[in-house]
Amino acid sequence: MVTFAQNATISFLSKVELGETLVAEARKAGVAGRAGVYDVRVTAEDGRVVAVFQGLSRTAGGKVIEEEE
């Protein structure tokens, strides 16, 4: 099986300074059939949220792109 990104959204909420350490935490929000939803939250050293990401994956059977012979 092959899993690929079907959709993704990123919202940038705060600027960051050069050299600032960022931490991204991801979690699987849910799976139904061949679709999966994932949430990612990016925070700065002081705890403020600087970005949020939500992605939708799709699982397909077989090859996505046929190889040329």
C-alpha positions, -999 to +999 in steps of 0.1 A: +000+000+000+010+036-006+000+066+015+002+101+002-008+136+012-043+145-001-045+180+015-026+202+039-032+235+056-007+256+075-015+287+096+014+309+107+004+327+139+035+344+152+069+355+139+101+339+152+136+352+156+167+338+140+183+312+164+150+306+183+144+269+191+111+256+178+093+223+188+068+206+166+044+181+182+023+159+159-006+136+166-029+114+146-064+130+150-083+102+134-084+075+107-115+064+088-112+039+060-083+050+038-082+086+051-061+099+080-061+133+097-029+146+114-025+178+135+009+195+141+015+224+166+047+243+165+057+262+196+086+286+204+108+285+235+085+308+255+055+285+248+037+306+223+021+288+193+038+300+161+021+277+136-005+249+132-007+224+105-034+199+095-029+173+069-051+147+053-036+115+040-050+089+017-039+053+014-041+036-020-036+000-031-010-006-057+012+019-075+003+056-077+024+062-109+031+035-134+068+031-143+078+035-180+093+005-197 
